[in-house]
Amino acid sequence: MTRTPVVVALSGSMRDGSYTRIALTHALDAAAERGADTELLDVREYDLPVFDPDEDEPPAATELKRKIREADSVIWGSPVYHGSYSAAFRNVHDYCGFDEYEDTTVGLLASAGGGSFASTLDHMRITARGVHAWVLPHQVGVRSARNKITDGEITDEDIAERVRKLGEQAVEYAFIHPDVTAPDAGVDEVESADGDQTEADADD
């Protein structure tokens, strides 16, 4: 009997009412509907100092790493800041390594206040591959997030469908082995960025 897949989502936003966090919650709902055990890992709930390899690891980091390590799929979410991911997201990633992500399925989601999110997804993909994760071809970028997510709901039907698909594929490919040819996961083309993200339009 196949065991129940465990899917967690890592939210790299510190903002109350975060669009990133809302979108990840919807992705987890879709994963749960496919039979997964799910959990949202919210960086605001963990007391993580800036990573320092010369310092003892804080208990919060040990706990967060355990949850990531025990997951079959991890969905990453970050707001777009200056064309890349947030410092809060990066700090969690700095605590992690091969032990947490080797051959783990990872999905990507980025939300932007303006129109540019492509470089953020690229940077997330590169760092995921750096710890030997298996990254889903399907990824979600939300441009002008404040116009598409309202009162905890995704009001844009296309974005809502893409987010659902991300959660569903996190379950579908939870037990994939990278040495085995995977079925077509359905590569969705990400639109090229149509403007540089600035501090003024950074949003999540």
C-alpha positions as a printed Julia matrix, in Angstrom:
204×3 Matrix{Float64}:
  0.0    0.0     0.0
  1.42   3.4    -1.0
  1.97   5.67    1.97
  0.35   9.08    2.2
  2.55  11.8     0.65
  3.63  14.67    2.87
  3.56  18.09    1.21
  4.73  21.23    2.98
  4.85  24.8     1.73
  7.54  27.26    2.82
  6.35  30.86    2.89
  9.19  33.37    2.69
  7.11  36.44    3.48
  7.05  38.43    6.7
  4.04  40.56    5.79
  0.62  40.2     7.38
 -1.91  39.4     4.69
  0.84  38.11    2.41
 -0.31  37.21   -1.1
  2.42  34.59   -1.23
  1.11  32.92    1.91
 -2.47  32.97    0.63
 -1.47  31.39   -2.69
  0.53  28.68   -0.92
 -2.45  27.9     1.29
 -4.56  27.34   -1.82
 -1.86  25.08   -3.29
 -1.86  23.04   -0.08
 -5.65  22.78   -0.22
 -5.32  21.25   -3.7
 -2.66  18.85   -2.43
 -4.88  17.81    0.49
 -7.74  17.14   -1.93
 -5.4   14.72   -3.71
 -4.83  12.86   -0.44
 -1.66  14.45    0.95
 -0.86  15.4     4.52
 -0.04  19.11    4.34
  1.47  21.87    6.45
  2.32  25.52    5.9
  5.78  26.49    7.18
  5.51  30.22    7.89
  8.85  31.97    8.46
  7.14  34.37   10.87
  6.56  31.49   13.29
 10.22  30.52   13.58
 12.83  32.5    15.51
 15.65  32.29   12.97
 18.64  34.61   13.32
 20.71  35.27   10.21
 22.5   32.02    9.43
 25.99  31.86   10.94
 27.88  28.57   10.44
 30.06  29.37   13.45
 27.09  29.5    15.83
 25.13  26.59   17.3
 21.98  25.85   15.35
 18.91  27.33   17.07
 16.11  24.91   18.01
 13.7   26.63   15.61
 16.02  25.86   12.69
 16.37  22.23   13.76
 12.58  21.86   13.86
 12.05  23.58   10.51
 14.75  21.48    8.85
 13.18  18.3    10.23
  9.82  19.15    8.7
 11.41  19.89    5.34
 13.56  16.76    5.46
 10.58  14.53    6.24
  8.43  16.01    3.46
  8.06  14.27    0.1
  7.36  17.56   -1.69
  8.12  21.14   -0.69
  6.44  24.12   -2.34
  8.53  27.27   -2.09
  6.91  30.68   -2.07
  8.52  34.1    -2.01
  7.58  37.68   -2.75
  9.6   39.44   -5.43
 12.1   41.88   -3.97
 14.46  43.68   -6.34
 14.09  40.97   -8.98
 14.87  38.1    -6.61
 13.51  36.3    -3.53
 13.16  37.7    -0.03
 15.89  37.71    2.59
 13.59  35.72    4.9
 13.27  32.96    2.29
 17.02  32.94    1.65
 17.81  32.72    5.34
 15.78  29.52    5.71
 17.47  28.09    2.65
 20.9   28.9     4.1
 20.13  26.68    7.08
 19.23  23.76    4.79
 21.32  21.54    2.54
 21.5   18.18    0.8
 20.1   16.34    3.82
 16.85  18.27    3.53
 16.45  18.36   -0.24
 18.36  15.53   -1.94
 15.92  14.06   -4.52
 12.98  15.94   -2.96
 10.28  17.31   -5.25
 10.14  21.11   -5.09
  7.51  23.43   -6.57
  8.03  27.16   -7.09
  5.76  30.17   -6.59
  6.56  33.88   -6.65
  4.28  36.89   -6.25
  5.06  40.38   -7.47
  3.52  43.77   -6.9
  4.48  44.74  -10.45
  5.0   42.75  -13.6
  8.37  41.09  -13.08
  8.69  37.65  -11.49
 10.67  35.55  -13.97
 14.1   36.22  -12.46
 12.83  35.32   -8.98
 11.63  31.93  -10.2
 14.94  31.42  -12.0
 16.9   32.18   -8.82
 14.72  29.83   -6.79
 15.16  27.05   -9.34
 18.95  27.48   -9.33
 19.16  27.31   -5.54
 16.87  24.26   -5.45
 19.07  22.46   -7.94
 22.08  23.5    -5.85
 20.86  21.18   -3.08
 19.9   18.42   -5.57
 16.14  18.89   -5.41
 13.92  17.71   -8.29
 12.09  20.86   -9.42
  8.67  20.67  -11.03
  8.55  22.11  -14.56
  5.23  23.78  -13.71
  5.75  26.96  -11.71
  3.58  29.9   -10.71
  4.32  33.59  -11.06
  1.72  36.11   -9.94
  2.12  39.58  -11.39
  0.25  42.55   -9.84
 -0.76  40.24   -6.98
 -2.84  42.87   -5.19
 -5.22  42.84   -8.15
 -5.57  39.05   -8.24
 -5.77  38.01   -4.59
 -8.42  39.59   -2.38
 -9.73  38.71    1.08
 -7.86  35.41    1.12
 -9.15  34.3    -2.27
 -7.5   34.13   -5.69
 -9.86  36.08   -7.9
 -8.01  35.52  -11.19
 -9.24  32.2   -12.62
 -6.05  31.47  -14.57
 -3.82  32.05  -11.54
 -6.16  30.01   -9.36
 -5.92  27.1   -11.8
 -2.12  27.33  -11.96
 -1.9   27.35   -8.17
 -4.19  24.31   -7.94
 -2.06  22.52  -10.52
  1.08  23.24   -8.49
 -0.47  21.62   -5.42
 -1.75  18.66   -7.4
  1.62  18.04   -9.06
  3.36  18.23   -5.68
  1.34  15.12   -4.84
  1.55  13.46   -8.25
  5.35  13.64   -8.29
  5.97  13.28   -4.55
  7.66   9.9    -4.93
  9.43  10.47   -8.24
 12.96   9.13   -8.52
 15.27  11.35  -10.6
 17.01   8.34  -12.18
 13.71   7.19  -13.67
 12.27   8.97  -16.69
  9.3   10.97  -15.49
  6.03  11.28  -17.37
  5.35  14.63  -18.97
  4.58  16.97  -16.12
  3.26  19.61  -18.48
  5.75  22.45  -18.83
  3.94  25.77  -18.63
  5.79  28.64  -20.21
  6.44  31.54  -17.91
  5.97  34.93  -19.49
  9.12  36.99  -19.73
  9.37  39.89  -17.34
  7.86  43.09  -18.69
  9.53  45.47  -16.3
 12.1   45.68  -13.52
 10.85  45.15   -9.99
 11.64  48.1    -7.74
 11.38  48.61   -4.02
  8.32  50.75   -4.62
  6.39  47.94   -6.31
  7.68  45.05   -4.29
  4.66  43.22   -2.9
  3.74  39.75   -1.75
